[in-house]
Amino acid sequence: MIARILKISSGQSILKRRRRMYKNVIDVRKDALQDILHALAEAADRAFDNRAGKIENTSDTPYRFIYIGGESLFCCLQLGMLALEKNTEFCLI
């Protein structure tokens, strides 16, 4: 079941050179099938390309999606998470 393969942490605040940065991390279980993993990556990329801006996945591993933005992209991160909450493929915990 797709709903049991994700762990998402949202809105983590990090300081980088005295600028506040925000980060959303999506972890996918290692036993997820490749086609499901690909579908989840596409859905996440679509969610973080919204009317408030576009944020790219900065992760270097296929089972983790990391979206980072500064204060100007905070709304984009929030709208992305709202879109993922409505998506039936994602289960936010």
Buried (B, 14 or more C-beta within 10 A) or exposed (E): EBEEBBBBEBEEEEEEEEEEBBBBBBBBEEEBEEEBBEBBBEBBBEBBBBEBBEBEBEBEEEBBBBBBBEEEBBBBBBBBBEBBEEBEBBBBE
